[in-house]
Amino acid sequence: MNLEDVRTHVSENRSGMLADLAFAVVWVTVVTALFDVLQGPQWAYYLCMLGGVVAHWGFFTSLAMARAQQD
């Protein structure tokens, strides 16, 4: 894989990559703030972080399905 391939991939997927990054930043910020306030157990914190993967997949899958129904 050369640099031109990477540039092409990034330019084709820019909006999706930005949405993924924004989702991750918001999820981590909310979970961290929540556990800082509530002083929850460490295992629950990690479980919520892992839940972010499921939430991300579910959110963007349902978004894609809704867009497909509109077309």
N, C-alpha and C positions, 0 to 999 in steps of 0.2 A: 504494500500500500504506500503510495507516494503522497506528497503534499497536495498535489492537484486533486487527487481522489478525496482527500479529507475536505478540501475547500468545496468541492462539488457537493459532497454529502451534507456539509453544514449549511450551504446555501439552499439546498432543497428542503431541509428539515428545520430551518431556523425558527419558525413560529412554534412548532411542536417542542423544540428543545427549550425555548423560553418559557412555555407553559409548564413543562416538566420542572424546570428550575424554580419557577414561581410557586408551584404547588409544594415542592419539597421545602422551600424556605418558610412558607407559611405554616406547613404542618409541623416542622421542627420547632419553630418559634412558639406556636400555640401549646404544643405538648410540653416543651421546656418551661414555659411560663406557668402553665397549670401545675406541673409537678413542683416547681419552686414555691408556689403558694400553698399547695396542699401537703407538701412534704410526704408524698406517696412513696411506697417501697420501690427499690431499684428495679426489681423484676417487672413491676407493672409499667414503669417508665419504658423499659426496653420492649415490652409487649405492645405498648402504644406506638412506639417508633416502628415496630414491625407492622402494626396495623396500618401505618401510612402507605405501605406497599399495596396492601389490599384495597385501601381507600382510593389510591391513585388509579389502580387498574379499573376498579368499579366505576369511578367518576368518568374517566376518559372513554371507557367502553360504552357507558350509557349515553355520553355526549355524542359519540360517533353513531350510535343507533338512532338517536333523535335526529341528527342531521340527515341520515340516510332516509328516514321516514318523510322528511320534508321534501326531499328531491323526487 
